[in-house]
Amino acid sequence: MSTDRDTNERIIIAVDGFSSCGKSTFAKAIARRLGYIFIDTGAMYRAVTLHALEHGAIRSGMVDEEAVVRLLPDICIDFRFNPERGASDIYVDGDLVEGKIRTIEVSNCVSAVSSIREVREKLVAMQQRMGRQRGVVMDGRDIGTTVFPDAELKIFMTAQPSVRAQRRYDELTARGDAVCYEEILQNVLSRDKADMTRAISPLRKADDAVVLDNSYMTVAEQMEWFEREFRRVTGGDC
């Protein structure tokens, strides 16, 4: 799809779902295909979690919510395009943190941090500003329900927990991290529970979202599925 398409014809695509479903990989791929902007909201919550860890607001896995809130006014989060990856990297206060936010330590604490009302309010406001120009693919937990409830295309991604844990294990070991599959599986299950039961913007499928279970789908099959849904919503090809 042409990148110079009229703004009024461009839509907002919300991709929600469980952790380690490949939401970011999928969202990046369709953004590249459409010439849209990709915004990884999960990375934003991970960035706040990393910032809290580095500033002592999380100790021994325990989140000091008041300390996290005190850090919020001064934290600066932005995305910068990395031509070598063909995607955007996330920065906190000018420092590249793309690798640091993917550790198991951050994964173990991010659900607790993202459940803090002030954290969600700050990041949702940032995400809504980012999406004002439309032509955006945004992935996270509450994009179709809270951030952009009027998004033209809402996708809810899921996959079996064992499949998601294996994907995460493969990703981390390929990077050279020493990790345990069982620990990752427990992290996946605990994050599912925390995300679905939190008081503020819990993870749930929007009533008008379409479900993509990619447990046993190839990347090509997922793209074919997306193309059908895009045509259904817009009446045009991508």
Steps between C-alpha positions, in 0.01 A plus 500: 500500500635843414637707788365820347142383526259769615481521881122464495534159334752370751370308797604414854576133559493379861680174580431368850563166663699289739873526565742323263240456227722673248284814506791734436646289220157474336422870548839605360446281194158642417623855566782449249256347252265799527759774542350577842670605824552222755477578873599230750307595814622194687853633461385825661379317813820297505698825476323642806567171683870511411519863612338404831745213548798723430377769740421274795121507470504121464701290744510120522206485261282725718360811331479820706205662320547842661867503399410404142244783482760749625725405208234558233524880451866483403508190280532564127412215262544522125541278194774545239515318169791258470581448129706188575196327654244668281306581818490749785707467818378633834696754703460615860645839587709481185644154571437201274323231708368266230700205634473579870119499504479138376661335805315254724543744791300763315248238384438392860411854610336663199144383575516652849635829366248516217214454747584832671231752405737795459732298276215399271358853487836646398576240234146487358512878451835465323366221278190698405716795397715267287193368318335829412637502145348155433677249280613329822542142615512485879538187708447442870241378749228766490534675165162396362318544831658810656756679283313488167152352557396640160785332306373375165674163528549329836695176522522284811796260490533184701701177506536206733710583812751221429554632148546855626748388766703308243513803271622718786756237602633476144523879473696537823735207444574619147610826661733310730295530820508208746130434567277214615197396294291417808572842649393666176183291484409602854569862409267470199221351712541752782502791255181370338328491838631842604408662167146360500420576864652844553253769604599754234463417129519120537592291200185397316383460145305798369150402392576587138850350488591205279699218661829375358624180665847459353610197705576299188498762226798602289584866447371472142169353619459783752557758226243331274252509788572870554456585133153345503402698810643823359298458182190424704534826695628738232382344175852548362815297453819535698 
